[in-house]
Amino acid sequence: MSKKRKASLHIITSFLMLFVAGFTQVQAQDGKALFNANCASCHKIDKDLTGPALQGIEDRWPSKDLLKTWIKNWPDAVKTGDAYALKIKDWSPAAMTSFTSLQDADIEAILTYIREWKPATPAPVAGATAAAKSEGDNSLLFGVITLVLALVALILLQVNSNLRKLADERDGLPVEAAVPFYKNKTYLALTTVILFIVAGVYISKGAVGLGRSKDYQPEQPIYYSHKVHAGVNQINCLYCHGGAQEGKHANIPSVNVCMNCHMAINEYKGEPLYTADGKEVNGTNEIKKLYEYAGFTPGQPWDPSKAKPIEWIKIHNLPDHVYFNHAQHVKAGQVACQTCHGEIQNMGEVKQFSDLSMGWCINCHRETKVQFKDNGFYSIYEKFHEDMKNGKMDSVTVEMIGGTECQKCHY
Amino acid sequence: MKKLSILLTAVSALLIVACSSEVKRKPGSIYMPDMANSRAYETYADHSNLKDKNINYNNQPVAGTVSKGETYVYHLAKDANGDTANYFASRLVENPVTSLNADELKEAERQYLINCGICHGEKLDGNGPLWKGGEGPYPAKPATLVGDAKYEAMTAGTMFYSITYGRNLMGAYASQLTPKQRWDIIHYIKLKQGKVAAAAAPAATAAVVADSTKATK
């Protein structure tokens, strides 16, 4: 065999191998696509859903032909009187759909996909712990530095007065009796003034803050992460808090709304979760807590009448003498949730973003421009509409339509 | 001795400042909380003590009553576990909503995107953010509403039954959507499937206005 011929044979072989490899790749992908299109609505490979888990399906069936018959049209397999087919028929009250359109090759591809399927290993998340720890603020450091500097200044003052005393002594001037620094009137006056200022700041700050609970972040009965639900999984706020567009309260969802998804989602596989204190949270355990409230056992049908309400802790509280209506702001005013609640889609544990003080409300009413365009709610303000059309004004604030009148919120 | 006590006070004050947690777990104190804690029975107030005061309160509607303004009364009850009689019978119920104008359709689409889109996808392809082609947290593939013969053939009545009471892994949406909203959404789905003719609304394909409440990433 000549060298040239050998080389060409090599090339042909490698091409052939590439082709074969490519072909199996395509087939495996086909299996996945076919599985997702036909089976995944009811079956998962490693977990019972509406239908049983499919891992090791070929070992469970007495023969592959019978399995294929079952997949194509399961009553045919039952008719053969096979013991396993009879048993699996009663696995669930939900009957399997017939897949007469699937070819033998398709089923083979799906079975290959199931056989070669491996659970995805969670990707190691580097630096998550570091990121979770918030950067501590520097106020303590600054405080210490201030204290040290003040001490240095004090020592220098003391040294200064001692030196002067020595100099006076040498010059033969009369020397005052030494006064200890804690009896020195200048020092005492200085300390009193500083204490007065510091105490005043703290007292007035505390008095203003009475009854306001900005940054309030209580520990809830279940670690429910808005970041996971509204952020990562992009669930609309109104999916759970639909009341925000209907009435006064943005309702807290009842357990059945949680169970809409969590009947199926019973484990957490996303990025690690942390409480506000930096403790790691096991998401799967938190879902189990939900199941306890719901009275749900995975794998069994759920009876909603067994559910007990979850006693969430209310964070945002307005006193009774203020009337606030969510629908007015969300539906008529088209205000985004985040305007008042902060970046809720990034919060692991929810905290009160605004102080909900009257000044805060009034300020927003003064500055916010009402969405007059294409908003039937405000059609009554004909003069403003006309003025805007004529170019006399470009926008209307909430204040201009009575948003700062006392009785708007207090009546 | 005196100096020692001054030093101790200073050190302990420093310690208290340094150790106080940054996380505010308590709501804080309140001055004259007369109206801060509502005396009225608000939505989420504890109602368990009403019986002691001889107040009879039932938050369930009386069986068989229809709420005011309810136009679409649905008579099929939920099947008992393992039974499919009513599910099967539901296929004959016709959609009372036969046409939607442009505004109503926009509202139906908005409701679809809020409540259904997370699983069934913005394009009704069964690939919403919770499934994401198998990458999402939801373990089962949501139904492909457009493009799958099974769901294109499904009648509006069967869809209504499934939305109202849940089906297989899908939960019940009766608490989130009124019957009218449910029928509107079904009309929207059927319209996307091309099963019902678009009414004299040329705005059938009008883009949805950006939803102010949608969580942006």
Interface residues (C-beta under 8 A of the other chain):
Chain A: K32 N36 A37 A40 S41 C42 H43 K44 K47 L49 T50 P93 A94 T97 S134 L140 G143 A207 G209 L210 G211 R212 S213 D215 Y216 Q217 P218 E219 A230 G231 N233 Q234 I235 N236 C237 L238 Y239 G242 A244 Q245 H249 N251 I252 S254 N256 V257 M259 N260 C261 M263 A264 I265 Y268 K269 G270 A276 D277 P301 P304 K314 N317 P319 D320 H321 V330 Q334 V335 A336 C337 I344 Q345 K351
Chain B: V17 A18 S21 E22 V23 K24 R25 K26 P27 G28 S29 I30 Y31 P33 M35 A36 S38 R39 A40 T43 Y44 N81 G82 D83 T84 L113 I114 N115 I118 P129 L130 G133 G134 G136 P137 Y138 P139 A140 K141 P142 A143 T144 K150 N168 L169 M170 G171 A172 Y173 S175 Q176 D211 S212 T213 K214 A215 T216 K217
